Amino acid sequence: MHRDQPEEYVPYLNRSVPRRGFRTMIYASDGREKLAESYDEFDAYIHSDTWFATKDEALAASKPIKRKNKEVKEINEYVSE
């Protein structure tokens, strides 16, 4: 980067951080972790919907969606008519 060019900032966890030197851990819902060596790598992994920026996001993605059995039963009855 040339001295006359301003530092480029990128969004990360609700704040702006410098793109240059960006490195962070990313997390999968199955407990795996890996190091993203650049912002571009981080961004690609996050958009894959397999990797997450925080452990909490990864954990939330691993939990099954809770549905009320009554609602599912009513939908199935309507569809079978």
Contacts in CASP RR format, 6 or more apart in sequence:
PFRMAT RR
TARGET T0000
AUTHOR 0000-0000-0000
METHOD contacts of the structure
MODEL  1
MHRDQPEEYVPYLNRSVPRRGFRTMIYASDGREKLAESYDEFDAYIHSDT
WFATKDEALAASKPIKRKNKEVKEINEYVSE
1 7 0 8 1.000
1 20 0 8 1.000
7 18 0 8 1.000
7 19 0 8 1.000
7 20 0 8 1.000
8 18 0 8 1.000
8 19 0 8 1.000
8 20 0 8 1.000
9 16 0 8 1.000
9 17 0 8 1.000
9 18 0 8 1.000
9 19 0 8 1.000
10 16 0 8 1.000
10 17 0 8 1.000
10 18 0 8 1.000
10 19 0 8 1.000
10 22 0 8 1.000
10 39 0 8 1.000
12 22 0 8 1.000
12 24 0 8 1.000
12 39 0 8 1.000
12 42 0 8 1.000
12 53 0 8 1.000
13 53 0 8 1.000
13 54 0 8 1.000
19 39 0 8 1.000
21 38 0 8 1.000
22 36 0 8 1.000
22 38 0 8 1.000
22 39 0 8 1.000
22 42 0 8 1.000
23 35 0 8 1.000
23 36 0 8 1.000
23 37 0 8 1.000
23 38 0 8 1.000
24 35 0 8 1.000
24 36 0 8 1.000
24 42 0 8 1.000
24 53 0 8 1.000
25 33 0 8 1.000
25 34 0 8 1.000
25 35 0 8 1.000
25 36 0 8 1.000
26 33 0 8 1.000
26 34 0 8 1.000
26 35 0 8 1.000
26 36 0 8 1.000
26 42 0 8 1.000
26 45 0 8 1.000
26 46 0 8 1.000
26 51 0 8 1.000
26 52 0 8 1.000
26 53 0 8 1.000
27 33 0 8 1.000
27 51 0 8 1.000
27 52 0 8 1.000
27 53 0 8 1.000
27 54 0 8 1.000
27 55 0 8 1.000
27 57 0 8 1.000
27 58 0 8 1.000
28 34 0 8 1.000
28 50 0 8 1.000
28 51 0 8 1.000
28 52 0 8 1.000
28 58 0 8 1.000
29 50 0 8 1.000
29 52 0 8 1.000
29 58 0 8 1.000
29 59 0 8 1.000
29 61 0 8 1.000
29 62 0 8 1.000
30 62 0 8 1.000
31 58 0 8 1.000
34 45 0 8 1.000
34 51 0 8 1.000
36 42 0 8 1.000
36 45 0 8 1.000
42 53 0 8 1.000
45 51 0 8 1.000
46 52 0 8 1.000
46 53 0 8 1.000
51 58 0 8 1.000
52 58 0 8 1.000
52 61 0 8 1.000
END
